[in-house]
Structure formats: C-alpha cells, structure tokens
Amino acid sequence: MNGNILLSFKDAKAVSVFEEAIRTARKQPDDAKPTDPDYDVMVIYAQQSPIHAIKLWLGEEDQESVFSYGFKDWGEDVYVVSAKHTDRMRELILPEGE
C-alpha cells in the first residue's frame, strides 16, 4: 500500500458512496484486473473489524471500475463496480473538471 494519504473521507455521505460500491460489486475472473491500480484505498470500520486494503482501478466517466483486496490472505478476487458507482467515486476523488 502507498503510505501517502491524499484524501480521507469521514462524512456519512462520502463513506456511503464507497460502502455501496463495495457491497454491490460483482466478482469477476482475475483477468479483469489491469496491472497497476490507480488508488490504494484503506477501509477502516467503526466496529472492531479489521482494516481492509483495497486496490482500485477507477474507470472513466460512465464506465465500470475494478477493485481487489490488497492482502494475499484474502485471495486475488477481482470485483467490478457499476458505472453509476464509478461516477459517484470520481466526484469524490478527482479534482473539479477532471
């Protein structure tokens, strides 16, 4: 994981965008994953759950995104996120106009 923190989302609305994207993602074959992720995402839960490291390949506007868990213990499963969720994540992650 990249140790540089670029953004941190704590407000409920932003957190729910990522939560919904993760919960609704569809498992895909491993070959759906590109080589280098665009972002490393750390998911820290309010409860006593473990922190999840997620590698995120953020899709272009109106395209699907891809993520996988960053720890080998969790396997190399790849998940695809809908274009709707990609657009919502892009609004949070990218600066205005990108």
N, C-alpha and C positions, 0 to 999 in steps of 0.2 A: 504494500500500500504506500502511496505517496504521502509523506509526512506533512506536506504543505496544505494548510487549510485555506481554501479560497472562499467558501461560503458555509454558513451554518444556519439551518432552518429550525426554529423553535416554536413559531406561532402555529396554532392548530390548523389553520387553512393550508399553509405550505406543507406541513407534515402530512396532512391527509392526502395531498396530491401524490406524494411518493408512496404512502401506505396503500392507496387504492391501486396504483400502478403495479406494485409488487404483488398484491393479493389477486389481481385479475390476469397476471401474465400467464402465457401458455408455454408449457415445456416443449422444447424443440430438440432436434438432433444437434449434437455438438458442432457439426459443420456450419451451423447458422451463425457461429460466433466469429467475428473478424479477429485479426491478430492482436492489436493493441487497443485497450479501452480508452475512451475519451475522458472518463472520470472514474475515480475511486470514491465510493460512497460508503460512509460508516453509518449504520443504523443503530442508534442507541435507544433502547426501550426504557420507559418509565418504570416498568416492573423489573424484577430481578432476573431478567432474561439475558442471555449472552449477547454481546455486540456482534452484529453481522457486517462483514466487509463484502461489499458488492462492487463488481466491475460493471460499469455502464458504458454502452456504446449508444450515444444519443443520436437518434435518427434526425433527418432533416424535417422541416415542417411538413405535416400531413403524411409522414412515413412512420413505420414501426421503429421501435428501439429494441435493443438486446441487452440483457444483463446475465451475469453469472455470479455465483458466490465466490468470494476471493480466497477461501480456505480449501485446501485439498481435502480435508476431512469431510467436507460437505459434498465432495464429488465435483464433477465438471459439468453439471447440468446447466443447460442454457435455456433462458426464458425470453419470450418475445412479448413486448408491451405494445398495445394498440397505438395507432396514430393519434387518437384523441389524447391519450395519456402522454405521448411524446410532446405534443403541442403544449400541454399544461406544464410539463417539466422544463421545456425550453423557455417558457415565460419566466420561470423562477431562476434558472441557471444562467441564461445568456443575457448580456447587457442589452439594453434597448436598441432595436434596429438590426440585430444580427439574425 
